[in-house]
């Protein structure tokens, strides 16, 4: 075997060595520029600002998929229920008239979303036939009627206790009899 290089091999080796040297020099220059730029950036001394910025850019919602998403949704629902249970609406009063005046009147005085008006005895008659227990159950758990109108659970206020709902339903029934 001969170690003799042809002129074209020598030219290639020379150009290849120049190219490698230029790439190495470019890398060194880029490293130096990067170091200089990084050293001029302000340091993050205030961790509270960093946390606040993180909270501002946190997504508002989340995508729940599969079993992991189902578990996350159930945990969020349980957390919300626990938080709602820890707060009792309207100071814990069981005065049906007071609760009606603060919450139920919105729909049951105007007929919004198909709610039977408190003054419409004809609209209440079929409901009263179902019995007070059914009405209380529908008020607590929510109900979608055959006409498609919807009564939200606890009138849309999850902080109400079952006793408050029952007292309010009984007060409303006393008004339409």
C-alpha positions as CSV (number, residue, x, y, z in Angstrom):
1,X,0.0,0.0,0.0
2,X,1.2,3.4,-0.8
3,X,0.7,6.5,1.3
4,X,1.1,8.7,-1.6
5,X,-1.8,11.2,-2.1
6,X,-2.9,12.4,-5.5
7,X,-3.1,16.1,-6.1
8,X,-6.9,16.0,-6.0
9,X,-6.8,14.2,-2.7
10,X,-4.5,16.8,-1.3
11,X,-6.7,19.6,-2.5
12,X,-9.8,17.9,-0.9
13,X,-7.9,17.4,2.4
14,X,-6.8,21.0,2.4
15,X,-10.3,22.4,1.7
16,X,-11.9,20.0,4.2
17,X,-9.4,21.1,6.9
18,X,-10.2,24.8,6.1
19,X,-14.0,24.1,6.3
20,X,-13.6,22.3,9.7
21,X,-11.5,25.1,11.0
22,X,-14.1,27.7,9.9
23,X,-17.0,25.7,11.5
24,X,-15.0,25.4,14.7
25,X,-14.2,29.1,14.7
26,X,-17.9,29.9,14.0
27,X,-18.9,27.7,17.0
28,X,-16.4,29.4,19.3
29,X,-17.7,32.9,18.2
30,X,-21.3,31.8,18.7
31,X,-20.5,30.5,22.2
32,X,-18.8,33.8,23.1
33,X,-21.8,35.8,21.8
34,X,-24.2,33.6,23.7
35,X,-22.3,34.0,26.9
36,X,-22.2,37.8,26.5
37,X,-25.9,38.0,25.8
38,X,-26.8,35.7,28.7
39,X,-24.6,37.8,31.1
40,X,-26.4,41.0,30.2
41,X,-29.9,39.6,31.0
42,X,-31.4,40.7,34.3
43,X,-31.4,38.1,37.0
44,X,-34.7,37.0,38.5
45,X,-34.4,38.1,42.1
46,X,-38.2,38.5,42.8
47,X,-39.7,35.0,42.9
48,X,-43.2,36.5,43.6
49,X,-43.2,38.2,40.2
50,X,-42.1,35.0,38.5
51,X,-45.0,33.1,40.3
52,X,-47.5,35.9,39.4
53,X,-46.4,35.8,35.7
54,X,-46.8,32.0,35.8
55,X,-50.4,32.4,37.2
56,X,-51.3,35.0,34.5
57,X,-50.2,32.7,31.6
58,X,-51.7,29.5,33.1
59,X,-54.4,28.1,30.8
60,X,-57.9,28.8,31.9
61,X,-59.3,25.4,31.0
62,X,-58.0,21.9,30.5
63,X,-58.6,19.0,28.2
64,X,-59.7,15.8,29.9
65,X,-59.4,12.6,27.9
66,X,-59.7,9.0,28.8
67,X,-59.4,7.5,32.3
68,X,-56.9,10.1,33.4
69,X,-59.2,12.9,32.4
70,X,-62.2,11.3,34.0
71,X,-60.3,11.0,37.3
72,X,-59.2,14.6,37.1
73,X,-62.8,15.7,36.4
74,X,-64.1,13.6,39.3
75,X,-61.5,15.1,41.6
76,X,-62.3,18.6,40.5
77,X,-66.0,17.9,41.1
78,X,-65.4,16.5,44.5
79,X,-63.2,19.5,45.4
80,X,-65.9,21.9,44.2
81,X,-68.6,20.0,46.2
82,X,-66.5,20.1,49.3
83,X,-65.9,23.8,48.9
84,X,-69.6,24.5,48.3
85,X,-70.5,22.4,51.4
86,X,-68.2,24.4,53.5
87,X,-70.2,27.5,52.8
88,X,-73.8,27.8,53.8
89,X,-75.9,30.2,51.7
90,X,-77.8,33.1,53.2
91,X,-76.4,32.6,56.7
92,X,-77.9,29.2,57.0
93,X,-81.5,30.5,57.2
94,X,-84.3,27.9,56.6
95,X,-86.8,30.6,56.0
96,X,-88.3,29.6,52.6
97,X,-89.6,33.1,51.9
98,X,-86.1,34.7,52.4
99,X,-84.4,32.1,50.1
100,X,-87.1,32.5,47.5
101,X,-86.7,36.2,47.6
102,X,-83.0,36.0,47.2
103,X,-82.7,33.2,44.6
104,X,-85.8,31.6,43.3
105,X,-87.7,34.7,42.4
106,X,-85.4,35.3,39.5
107,X,-87.1,32.5,37.5
108,X,-90.4,31.7,39.4
109,X,-91.6,35.3,39.3
110,X,-90.9,35.8,35.6
111,X,-91.4,32.4,34.2
112,X,-87.8,32.4,32.9
113,X,-86.7,29.1,31.3
114,X,-90.2,27.8,31.5
115,X,-90.3,27.9,35.3
116,X,-93.8,27.9,36.7
117,X,-94.7,31.3,38.1
118,X,-95.4,31.4,41.8
119,X,-98.8,32.9,41.1
120,X,-99.8,30.4,38.3
121,X,-101.8,27.7,40.2
122,X,-102.7,25.9,36.9
123,X,-99.0,25.4,36.1
124,X,-98.3,24.1,39.7
125,X,-101.3,21.6,39.8
126,X,-99.5,18.7,37.9
127,X,-96.4,19.3,39.9
128,X,-98.2,19.3,43.2
129,X,-99.8,15.9,42.3
130,X,-96.3,14.4,42.2
131,X,-96.0,15.1,45.9
132,X,-93.7,17.3,48.0
133,X,-91.0,14.7,48.2
134,X,-90.6,14.6,44.4
135,X,-90.6,18.4,44.2
136,X,-87.9,18.6,46.9
137,X,-85.9,15.9,45.1
138,X,-86.1,17.8,41.8
139,X,-85.1,21.0,43.5
140,X,-82.1,19.4,45.2
141,X,-80.8,17.3,42.2
142,X,-82.1,19.4,39.3
143,X,-84.7,18.4,36.8
144,X,-85.3,18.5,33.1
145,X,-89.0,18.4,32.3
146,X,-90.7,16.7,29.4
147,X,-90.9,20.1,27.7
148,X,-87.1,20.4,27.8
149,X,-87.1,23.2,30.4
150,X,-84.4,22.8,33.1
151,X,-84.4,23.4,36.8
152,X,-80.7,23.6,37.9
153,X,-79.7,21.6,41.0
154,X,-80.3,23.7,44.2
155,X,-81.6,26.6,42.0
156,X,-78.0,27.1,40.7
157,X,-76.6,27.8,44.2
158,X,-74.7,24.7,45.4
159,X,-74.1,26.3,48.8
160,X,-77.7,25.8,49.8
161,X,-78.3,22.9,52.1
162,X,-81.0,20.2,51.5
163,X,-82.9,21.6,54.5
164,X,-82.9,25.1,53.0
165,X,-84.2,23.7,49.7
166,X,-86.9,21.7,51.4
167,X,-88.0,24.7,53.4
168,X,-88.1,26.9,50.3
169,X,-90.1,24.3,48.3
170,X,-92.6,23.9,51.2
171,X,-93.0,27.7,51.3
172,X,-93.5,27.9,47.6
173,X,-96.1,25.1,47.7
174,X,-97.9,26.9,50.5
175,X,-98.2,30.0,48.2
176,X,-99.8,28.1,45.3
177,X,-102.3,26.1,47.2
